[in-house]
């Protein structure tokens, strides 16, 4: 489960939309079943953020196809034919959209029966995924924490429709962090889940130990962006050292 130190690091981010912990389960969790209006899968994170509730959903609660990306149902033939993506105008032809369904990341079929959502601040389980919706300053810190230790590249993988597959299934399957920008994706945009221009970031369980270690150890404000005299002088010393290193091998450094 998330420890208090980890929860304190998340609280320090001061997110406008609280981080949500997500668990994919075969067996029913001992928490309340969602009892509100049936909505699309992508809206349940927002519901957890808005209400602070800890709950689970089933495939029957999803008014869209997040349940397909999680392997809770098989690919519906008409949708997978590409017809819907074509009729929405997202693709020139059904066959173009059908390519997406041949490449979608899908969790092992029929192994997930329940999806548990909980604000990370109250999380009492080991999350499969931490889901962030952040403004750019907070997103900068979150993303740097995903690569500070490992040096992992920042990769964004998505598609015009079924973006939920890339944000909920793909990270768990690959162990890679994924991130997208609100306002680009058909379902999210159509349902007005979030304002445009926010960063959605999914950090899978494989990356969480490294992620929290980085949050604790790294500088949240990098030295080049600090305005105090001590930091400026320290940065200048570092730059001068680069030049000394370069001069020793007959080279130079073009960074300032």
Secondary structure, DSSP 8 states (H G I E B T S, - for coil): ---HHHHHHHHHT--SEEEEEEEEESS--SS-B--S--B-THHHHHHHHHH---EEE-GGGBSSSHHHHTTSS---HHHHTTHHHHHTTSSSSHHHHHHHHHH----STT---EEEEEEGGG--S--SEEEEEE-HHHHHHHHHHHHTTT---------SS-HHIIIIIHHHHH---EEEETTSSHHHHHTT-S-TT-EEEEEEHHHHHHHHHHHHHS-SS-GGG--SHHHHHHHHHHHHHHHHHHHTTT------
